Amino acid sequence: MRDSRNAVAGGDVSVGPASVLVLADDLSGAAETAAVLMSRAGSALIALSGPPYPSQAPVLVADLDSRHHPQAFDLVREALGHAEDRRVFVKIDSLLRGNVAATVAACLATAPVVLAPSLPSAGRTVTGGVPYIRGIPLRETRTWRAVPTLTARTFPPKSASATTAGTSAAGGDGLAGPVTVADALGAVPSVLVPLNTVRAGHRALTAAIGRAGGRVAVCDAETDGDLDAIVAAALDADPSTHLIGAGGLAAALGRTLSPDPPPHPPPSRPGAAPLLVVVGTAEPGAAEQAALLVGHGATPIPLTAAELGEPEAAARRVRNALDGPVVLTVVGPAPPGLAGVLGGIVARGLDDRPAGLVLTGGETARRVLDALGVTELTPLGQIHHGAVLSRSPQGHHVVTRPGSFGERDSLLRIAAHLAPYHFASVERLT
């Protein structure tokens, strides 16, 4: 990584060369973060196992698979012990789903923390400490309807703040999100850095973050420029600061480390391998995206709960359809352990053949790759925002994408990029 200077909020801020360790709570977020950092800070590797992490890649992204893990605090704390001299970025959900409080508590135990979960490109902002989705308070939306109920979290008994955080709003009841970012943190101490301070200039913002002391500096942000200012000020206040946020803050860190533009979308892969799209998310938009893909010639394999209970028969259906693109979906209420069941079906269906895989939703992606024995990925770039193409040592070309991302033609455009010979009439991103 080369040294660079970035003019931010009225001042030039040199952050100097450093490698980066990213800790992500799910796989789609890990890939998204790798894609926005790799071209700017050097090559990247996504680790699905460890610690320890043997890679010397300038950008090392560890998928802790901790979003709904009962021991998220311990997972994050252990991974931080392997950061060495790398800058640390911690990827959480922009909608504050999952073990946000436990993750932040683990980070705050080792270094100053700046938290900015805004993702302006998706209309997700924070103002006055309140998270919004396209101008509507998060609490008033239905985005948490598919969040699992979390119980029996385990945190170190000597850490009162971490233990209390385990029962905070970050766990959720599957019905509504937190009113404020501070609510998502529960008992983890925090202080708000309001939007007027974020925009008051580099010196004022740096001072405000520095005054957070042993509290989390929760930063408002409505634009990418706000996030750029936050990253520059945080690293100037203390280079050891742990930055915690979504893809927007990760991209801001990338821009701060290097002004080089992101790479063009990766080239289409050769067309010999089968193409399998697995839609494991409950997001209604994903079902519409799958329907459009079927309308352009993909073979649909919808599975009911009963059919999921017979994985060998389901795998046989997949195997018999792989002479062309296949889209695997779930019909009706999702049974317990859905992602793991889908992973087993995909592994049996592919029968050790390398494939092009499109996996929506971080948990689905992780369970499928676990079933295939994939322990690391090399990211190649983004097909569109959030849709990251990676390569596995086994020869799979894998596109991961958060379930809540993408326009109506998202899956179709991804499929056309991977298999243009099947979707010649679809205009691809260039």
C-alpha positions in Angstrom: 0.0 0.0 0.0 1.4 3.3 -0.9 1.3 6.5 1.1 -1.4 8.9 0.1 -2.9 12.2 1.0 -6.6 13.0 1.0 -8.0 16.5 1.2 -10.9 16.2 3.6 -13.0 18.8 5.4 -10.6 21.6 4.9 -7.3 19.9 5.6 -4.8 17.5 4.0 -4.7 14.3 6.1 -1.9 11.8 5.7 -2.8 8.4 6.9 0.3 6.6 5.8 0.8 3.1 4.5 -0.8 0.2 6.4 -2.4 -3.1 5.7 -6.0 -3.6 6.8 -7.8 -6.3 8.8 -11.6 -6.3 8.3 -13.8 -8.3 10.6 -17.3 -8.9 9.1 -20.4 -10.3 10.7 -21.6 -12.1 7.5 -20.1 -13.2 4.2 -21.9 -10.9 1.8 -20.7 -7.9 3.9 -17.2 -9.4 4.0 -17.1 -9.5 0.2 -18.6 -6.1 -0.2 -15.9 -4.6 2.1 -13.1 -6.5 0.3 -14.3 -5.1 -3.0 -14.2 -1.5 -2.0 -10.8 -1.8 -0.3 -8.8 -4.2 -2.5 -8.1 -1.9 -5.4 -7.1 0.9 -3.2 -5.1 -0.9 -0.5 -3.8 -3.8 -2.6 -5.0 -7.4 -3.2 -7.5 -9.0 -0.8 -8.4 -12.3 0.6 -11.6 -13.4 2.4 -11.0 -15.9 5.1 -13.8 -18.2 6.1 -11.7 -19.9 8.8 -9.4 -18.9 11.6 -8.0 -17.2 13.5 -5.1 -17.5 13.1 -5.1 -16.0 9.6 -2.1 -17.1 7.5 -2.6 -14.7 4.6 -0.2 -11.8 4.1 -2.7 -10.1 1.7 -2.7 -6.3 2.2 -6.5 -6.5 2.8 -7.4 -9.5 4.9 -11.2 -9.9 5.5 -12.3 -12.4 8.1 -15.9 -13.5 7.9 -16.6 -14.2 11.6 -20.2 -15.4 10.7 -21.2 -13.7 14.0 -24.3 -11.7 13.1 -26.6 -14.2 15.0 -23.9 -16.1 16.9 -24.5 -16.3 20.7 -20.8 -15.8 21.4 -20.2 -12.8 19.1 -18.3 -10.9 21.7 -15.7 -13.7 22.1 -15.4 -14.2 18.4 -14.6 -10.5 17.8 -12.3 -10.2 20.7 -10.3 -13.3 19.6 -10.0 -12.0 16.0 -8.8 -8.6 17.2 -6.0 -10.4 19.0 -4.6 -11.2 15.5 -4.7 -7.7 14.1 -1.0 -7.1 14.7 -0.1 -3.7 13.1 -3.0 -3.7 10.7 -5.7 -1.0 10.6 -9.0 -2.4 11.8 -12.3 -2.0 10.2 -15.4 -3.8 11.5 -18.3 -4.4 9.1 -21.8 -4.4 10.6 -25.2 -4.3 9.0 -26.3 -0.8 7.9 -29.8 -1.6 9.4 -28.2 -2.5 12.7 -29.4 -6.1 12.7 -27.5 -8.7 14.6 -25.0 -8.6 17.4 -24.1 -4.9 17.1 -23.8 -4.2 20.8 -21.6 -7.3 21.5 -19.4 -6.5 18.5 -18.9 -2.8 19.5 -18.3 -3.8 23.1 -15.5 -6.1 22.1 -13.8 -3.5 20.0 -14.1 -0.8 22.7 -12.3 -3.0 25.1 -9.1 -2.8 23.0 -9.1 0.6 21.2 -11.0 3.8 20.6 -14.1 3.2 18.5 -15.9 5.4 15.8 -19.2 4.0 14.7 -20.9 5.3 11.5 -23.4 2.8 10.0 -24.7 5.1 7.2 -24.9 3.7 3.7 -25.8 6.8 1.6 -25.9 4.9 -1.7 -28.8 2.8 -0.4 -30.6 5.7 1.2 -29.5 4.7 4.7 -28.4 7.6 6.8 -28.1 8.7 10.4 -29.2 12.2 11.6 -29.4 13.2 15.3 -28.4 9.6 16.1 -31.5 8.3 14.5 -31.1 5.8 11.6 -33.3 6.5 8.5 -34.1 4.6 5.3 -34.8 7.0 2.5 -36.0 9.6 5.0 -38.2 7.2 7.1 -36.9 6.3 10.6 -35.7 2.7 10.7 -38.0 1.9 13.6 -41.0 2.8 11.4 -40.0 0.5 8.5 -40.5 -3.3 8.2 -36.8 -4.1 7.5 -36.4 -6.1 10.7 -39.3 -8.4 10.0 -37.0 -11.3 9.1 -34.5 -10.9 11.9 -34.1 -14.0 14.0 -34.8 -13.8 17.7 -31.5 -14.1 19.6 -31.3 -15.7 23.0 -28.6 -17.1 25.4 -25.8 -14.8 24.3 -22.6 -15.4 26.1 -20.2 -12.5 27.1 -17.4 -12.4 29.6 -19.0 -12.3 33.1 -16.6 -9.6 34.3 -17.7 -7.1 31.6 -21.0 -5.6 32.8 -21.4 -3.4 29.8 -20.9 -6.3 27.4 -23.3 -8.5 29.4 -26.0 -5.9 29.4 -25.4 -5.3 25.8 -26.5 -8.9 25.1 -30.0 -8.0 26.0 -30.2 -4.7 24.1 -32.3 -3.8 21.1 -29.5 -5.1 18.8 -30.9 -8.6 19.3 -34.3 -7.6 18.2 -37.6 -9.4 18.3 -37.9 -9.6 14.6 -40.5 -6.8 14.6 -38.9 -3.4 14.8 -35.4 -1.9 14.8 -33.9 0.4 17.4 -35.1 4.0 17.6 -31.5 5.3 17.8 -28.0 4.0 17.2 -27.4 4.3 20.9 -30.4 2.1 21.5 -28.7 -0.6 19.4 -25.7 -0.4 21.7 -27.6 -1.0 24.9 -25.3 -0.4 27.8 -22.2 0.2 25.7 -21.3 3.9 26.5 -21.5 6.2 23.5 -21.5 9.9 22.6 -23.2 11.4 19.6 -21.1 13.4 17.1 -23.9 15.4 15.3 -24.0 16.3 11.7 -23.1 19.9 12.3 -19.9 18.8 13.9 -19.2 16.3 11.2 -19.4 19.2 8.8 -17.6 21.8 10.9 -14.2 21.1 9.5 -11.4 18.6 10.0 -10.0 20.2 13.2 -13.3 20.5 15.0 -14.4 16.9 14.0 -11.1 15.5 15.1 -11.4 17.2 18.4 -14.9 16.0 18.9 -14.0 12.4 18.2 -11.0 12.7 20.5 -13.2 13.9 23.4 -15.2 10.6 23.2 -12.7 9.1 25.7 -13.7 5.6 26.6 -17.1 6.0 24.8 -18.1 5.0 21.3 -18.2 8.1 19.0 -21.5 7.6 17.1 -21.3 9.8 14.0 -24.2 11.2 12.0 -23.7 11.0 8.2 -25.9 11.7 5.2 -23.4 11.6 2.3 -20.2 9.9 1.3 -18.5 13.2 1.9 -19.6 13.0 5.6 -18.1 9.5 5.8 -14.8 10.7 4.2 -14.5 13.4 6.8 -15.3 10.9 9.7 -12.6 8.5 8.6 -9.9 11.1 8.1 -10.7 12.7 11.5 -10.9 9.4 13.3 -7.5 8.2 12.0 -6.0 11.6 12.8 -7.4 11.6 16.3 -5.8 8.2 17.0 -4.4 5.9 14.2 -5.3 2.8 16.3 -9.0 3.7 16.2 -11.3 0.8 15.2 -13.7 2.0 12.5 -17.1 0.3 12.7 -19.7 0.7 10.0 -21.3 -0.5 6.8 -20.1 -0.5 3.2 -20.2 3.3 3.0 -17.6 3.7 5.8 -15.5 1.0 4.2 -15.5 2.8 0.9 -14.6 6.0 2.7 -11.6 4.2 4.3 -10.6 3.1 0.8 -10.7 6.6 -0.5 -8.7 7.9 2.4 -6.0 5.3 2.0 -5.7 5.9 -1.8 -7.4 8.1 -4.4 -7.1 5.4 -7.1 -10.5 4.6 -8.7 -12.1 1.2 -8.1 -11.5 -1.4 -10.8 -13.8 -2.1 -13.7 -16.1 -5.1 -13.2 -14.2 -8.3 -13.6 -14.4 -10.1 -17.0 -17.0 -12.7 -17.6 -15.8 -16.2 -16.7 -15.6 -19.0 -19.3 -18.9 -20.6 -20.0 -18.3 -24.2 -19.5 -19.3 -24.5 -15.8 -23.0 -24.7 -14.7 -24.6 -21.6 -13.3 -26.7 -21.9 -10.1 -28.5 -19.0 -8.4 -29.5 -19.6 -4.8 -32.1 -17.2 -3.3 -32.0 -17.8 0.4 -33.3 -14.4 1.6 -36.7 -13.5 2.9 -36.6 -10.1 1.2 -39.6 -9.7 -1.1 -37.5 -7.9 -3.7 -35.3 -11.0 -4.2 -38.4 -13.1 -5.2 -39.2 -10.5 -7.9 -35.6 -10.6 -9.1 -35.7 -14.4 -9.3 -38.9 -14.2 -11.3 -37.3 -11.9 -13.9 -34.4 -14.3 -14.2 -36.7 -17.2 -14.8 -38.5 -15.1 -17.4 -35.2 -14.9 -19.3 -34.7 -18.6 -19.5 -33.4 -19.8 -16.2 -34.9 -23.1 -14.9 -36.8 -22.5 -11.7 -36.5 -25.0 -8.8 -38.9 -23.8 -6.1 -38.7 -25.9 -2.9 -41.4 -26.2 -0.3 -40.8 -27.0 3.3 -41.7 -30.6 2.6 -39.3 -30.8 -0.3 -36.5 -29.3 1.7 -37.1 -32.2 4.1 -36.0 -34.6 1.3 -32.6 -33.0 0.4 -31.4 -35.9 -1.9 -34.5 -35.6 -4.1 -34.0 -31.8 -4.2 -30.3 -32.2 -5.1 -31.3 -34.6 -7.9 -33.6 -31.9 -9.4 -30.7 -29.4 -9.3 -28.3 -31.9 -10.8 -30.6 -32.8 -13.7 -31.3 -29.1 -14.5 -27.7 -27.9 -14.7 -27.3 -28.0 -18.4 -28.6 -24.4 -18.3 -28.9 -21.6 -15.6 -30.9 -22.7 -12.6 -32.5 -20.6 -9.9 -33.2 -22.2 -6.5 -35.9 -20.6 -4.3 -37.9 -21.4 -1.3 -41.7 -21.4 -1.3 -43.6 -20.5 1.9 -42.3 -20.1 5.4 -38.7 -20.8 5.9 -38.0 -23.9 8.0 -35.4 -23.8 10.8 -31.9 -24.1 9.5 -32.9 -23.2 6.0 -29.4 -21.9 5.0 -27.7 -25.1 6.1 -30.3 -27.3 4.2 -29.8 -25.3 1.0 -26.0 -25.7 1.4 -26.3 -29.4 1.5 -28.6 -29.5 -1.5 -26.2 -27.4 -3.5 -23.2 -29.5 -2.6 -25.0 -32.7 -3.5 -26.4 -31.2 -6.7 -23.0 -30.0 -8.0 -21.3 -33.3 -7.1 -17.8 -31.8 -6.9 -18.2 -29.8 -10.2 -16.8 -26.2 -10.3 -19.7 -23.8 -10.9 -20.8 -20.3 -11.2 -22.7 -19.6 -8.0 -24.9 -16.6 -7.2 -25.7 -16.5 -3.5 -28.1 -13.9 -2.0 -28.0 -13.3 1.7 -24.8 -13.6 3.8 -26.0 -16.6 5.8 -27.0 -18.5 2.7 -23.7 -17.8 1.1 -21.7 -18.9 4.1 -23.7 -22.2 4.5 -23.4 -23.1 0.8 -19.6 -22.4 0.8 -19.2 -24.4 4.1 -21.0 -27.3 2.5 -18.6 -27.1 -0.5 -15.5 -27.0 1.7 -14.6 -23.5 0.7 -12.4 -21.8 3.4 -11.2 -18.8 1.5 -12.1 -16.6 -1.5 -10.2 -14.2 -3.7 -12.4 -11.2 -4.6 -12.1 -10.1 -8.2 -14.4 -7.0 -8.1 -18.0 -5.9 -8.1 -20.5 -6.6 -10.9 -22.7 -3.9 -9.3 -22.8 -2.3 -5.9 -22.8 -5.1 -3.3 -22.6 -7.9 -5.9 -19.0 -9.2 -5.6 -17.4 -11.8 -7.8 -14.8 -14.0 -6.1 -12.9 -17.1 -7.0 -12.4 -20.1 -4.7 -9.4 -22.5 -4.8 -11.8 -25.3 -5.9 -12.5 -23.3 -9.1 -15.9 -21.9 -8.2 -16.8 -18.4 -9.4 -19.0 -17.0 -6.6 -21.1 -13.9 -6.5 -22.3 -12.9 -3.1 -24.8 -10.1 -2.5 -26.8 -8.9 0.5 -30.4 -10.0 0.3 -31.7 -6.5 0.6 -29.5 -5.1 -2.2 -30.1 -4.6 -5.9 -32.7 -3.3 -8.4 -35.3 -5.5 -10.0 -32.8 -6.7 -12.6 -30.0 -7.4 -10.2 -29.9 -11.2 -10.5 -30.4 -11.0 -14.2 -27.5 -8.7 -14.7 -25.3 -10.8 -12.5 -26.2 -14.0 -14.4 -25.6 -12.2 -17.7 -22.2 -11.2 -16.5 -21.3 -14.8 -15.5 -22.9 -16.5 -18.5 -23.3 -14.1 -21.4 -23.8 -17.0 -23.8 -27.2 -17.7 -22.0 -28.3 -14.1 -21.7 -27.0 -12.4 -24.9 -29.9 -10.0 -25.0 -29.3 -8.6 -21.5 -27.3 -5.4 -21.3 -24.4 -5.9 -18.8 -22.6 -3.4 -16.7 -19.4 -2.1 -18.3 
